[in-house]
Amino acid sequence: MIKIANTQLWVHDQEEALAFWTDKVGMEVRADVTLSELGDFRWLAVGPPGQEDVSIVLMAIPGPPVMDEETKGQVETLMAKGFAGTVFLTTDDAQTAYDELKDRGVEFTDPLEQRPYGIDAGFRDPSGNSIRLAQLTGDFSA
């Protein structure tokens, strides 16, 4: 059986991303390892409490030789527009989760709204990645 273990978001600043995802969104640190033999590459991953088998890697945008400067700039441009990555979060109580996140300082770009698939809201992380929060209903709920 194949399972999803990690997904990745590009981030401008791993420390800022770590604070956002843990302090504001409420995730836990899954891994924080720096590999000096790979030029101080940092593998930083967070995940939701109670869902230990899934994590979001908060990946710094690499420069050369991994990514040339032009490609790095293109990734940064897409991030600024909210199109470099999206994470979909689900909850059983959208209103409570929405209120808790707002209380922790998350600024929503889209308020809670009824949609054909449930109740949905959107926000961005400090790097510009698009995050959706939804309470799914009907055929869309797991």
C-alpha positions as CSV (number, residue, x, y, z in Angstrom):
1,M,0.0,0.0,0.0
2,I,1.2,3.5,-0.9
3,K,0.6,6.3,1.6
4,I,1.2,10.0,1.7
5,A,3.8,10.8,4.3
6,N,4.9,14.4,3.5
7,T,3.9,17.3,1.4
8,Q,5.9,20.4,0.9
9,L,5.5,24.2,0.9
10,W,8.2,26.6,-0.2
11,V,8.9,29.2,2.4
12,H,10.9,32.4,2.5
13,D,12.0,32.0,6.1
14,Q,11.9,28.7,7.9
15,E,11.9,30.3,11.4
16,E,9.0,32.5,10.5
17,A,7.2,29.6,8.9
18,L,7.8,27.4,12.0
19,A,6.4,30.1,14.3
20,F,3.3,30.5,12.1
21,W,2.5,26.9,11.7
22,T,3.1,26.0,15.4
23,D,2.0,29.1,17.3
24,K,-0.9,30.3,15.0
25,V,-2.1,27.2,13.2
26,G,-1.4,24.7,16.1
27,M,0.8,22.2,14.3
28,E,3.5,20.1,16.0
29,V,7.1,19.8,14.9
30,R,7.7,16.5,13.3
31,A,11.3,16.9,12.3
32,D,14.0,19.7,12.5
33,V,17.3,18.4,11.2
34,T,20.2,20.3,9.6
35,L,22.6,18.3,7.4
36,S,26.0,20.0,7.3
37,E,27.1,17.6,4.6
38,L,24.5,19.0,2.3
39,G,25.4,22.7,2.8
40,D,23.4,23.1,6.0
41,F,20.2,21.9,4.4
42,R,17.4,22.0,6.9
43,W,14.6,19.5,6.8
44,L,11.8,21.1,8.8
45,A,8.4,19.4,9.0
46,V,5.2,20.1,11.0
47,G,2.0,18.2,11.3
48,P,-1.4,18.2,13.0
49,P,-1.7,16.8,16.5
50,G,-3.3,13.4,16.4
51,Q,-2.3,12.7,12.7
52,E,1.3,11.6,13.2
53,D,1.7,9.9,9.8
54,V,1.3,13.1,7.8
55,S,3.5,16.2,7.8
56,I,4.1,19.4,5.9
57,V,7.8,20.1,5.0
58,L,8.6,23.8,5.3
59,M,11.2,24.0,2.6
60,A,13.5,26.9,2.1
61,I,13.8,28.0,-1.6
62,P,17.2,26.7,-2.7
63,G,19.6,28.6,-4.9
64,P,22.2,27.1,-7.1
65,P,23.1,24.4,-7.7
66,V,19.7,22.9,-6.8
67,M,17.7,25.7,-8.4
68,D,19.1,28.4,-10.8
69,E,18.4,32.1,-9.9
70,E,15.8,32.4,-12.7
71,T,13.8,29.4,-11.5
72,K,14.1,30.6,-7.9
73,G,12.6,34.0,-8.9
74,Q,9.8,32.2,-10.7
75,V,8.9,30.2,-7.6
76,E,9.0,33.4,-5.4
77,T,6.7,35.1,-7.9
78,L,4.2,32.2,-7.8
79,M,4.4,32.2,-4.0
80,A,3.5,35.9,-3.8
81,K,0.4,35.2,-5.9
82,G,-0.6,32.2,-3.7
83,F,0.0,29.6,-6.5
84,A,3.1,27.8,-5.4
85,G,1.3,25.4,-3.0
86,T,-1.9,24.9,-1.2
87,V,-2.7,23.0,1.9
88,F,-6.3,21.9,2.6
89,L,-7.2,21.5,6.3
90,T,-10.4,19.9,7.4
91,T,-12.3,20.1,10.7
92,D,-15.6,18.9,12.2
93,D,-16.4,22.4,13.3
94,A,-15.4,25.2,10.9
95,Q,-16.7,28.1,13.0
96,T,-14.8,27.0,16.1
97,A,-11.6,26.4,14.2
98,Y,-12.0,29.7,12.3
99,D,-12.5,31.6,15.6
100,E,-9.5,29.8,17.3
101,L,-7.2,30.6,14.4
102,K,-8.3,34.3,14.3
103,D,-7.7,34.5,18.0
104,R,-4.1,33.3,17.4
105,G,-3.5,36.0,14.8
106,V,-4.3,34.2,11.5
107,E,-5.5,36.7,9.0
108,F,-8.1,35.2,6.7
109,T,-8.3,36.2,3.1
110,D,-11.7,34.6,2.6
111,P,-14.3,34.4,5.4
112,L,-16.3,31.3,6.2
113,E,-18.8,30.7,3.5
114,Q,-21.2,27.9,2.6
115,R,-20.0,26.1,-0.5
116,P,-21.4,23.0,-2.4
117,Y,-18.9,20.8,-0.5
118,G,-19.3,22.3,2.9
119,I,-18.2,25.4,4.9
120,D,-14.9,26.9,3.7
121,A,-12.5,29.8,4.5
122,G,-9.0,30.7,3.2
123,F,-5.8,32.3,4.6
124,R,-2.2,32.5,3.6
125,D,1.0,31.7,5.5
126,P,3.8,34.3,5.8
127,S,5.3,33.1,2.5
128,G,2.1,33.6,0.6
129,N,1.0,29.9,0.3
130,S,-2.7,29.5,0.1
131,I,-4.4,27.5,2.9
132,R,-8.0,26.4,2.9
133,L,-10.0,25.4,6.0
134,A,-13.1,23.4,5.4
135,Q,-15.8,21.5,7.2
136,L,-16.8,19.0,4.5
137,T,-20.3,17.6,4.0
138,G,-22.0,14.9,2.0
139,D,-19.9,13.1,-0.6
140,F,-16.9,15.2,0.2
141,S,-16.6,14.2,3.9
142,A,-14.3,11.2,4.6
